[in-house]
Amino acid sequence: MGDMSDTFREMTKYDKERRQRNLEHHQQSKLPWHKFTQWHWRIDLQGDSLDLWPSKNKWRWRGKMYHGDVEAFISNRMSMPDDSDQLALDLSHE
């Protein structure tokens, strides 16, 4: 019984440290995020809102949830030639 509670405490500690690392990583972003709270950010990308929850590395764009490197996704979307007329990243949220 004690082993399970020890495991749970270790998992909780790990999650807290991971969330803090993720937040610190995203704080260094050069993108013009609109920060509603420390936990919820938004940027306009190609006419749609991209919501980011930086502590979880979780983000939503066009109604679909994603996990991972949001800045790489934004960079890839900005370089796609087939949407060249919509490739504007709204920089007005500074």
Secondary structure, DSSP 4 states (H G I P E B T S, - for coil): -HHHHHHHHHHHHHHHHHHHHHHHHHHT--S--EESSSS-EEEEETTEEEEEETTTTEEEETTEEEES-HHHHHHHHHT-GGGGGG--B-----
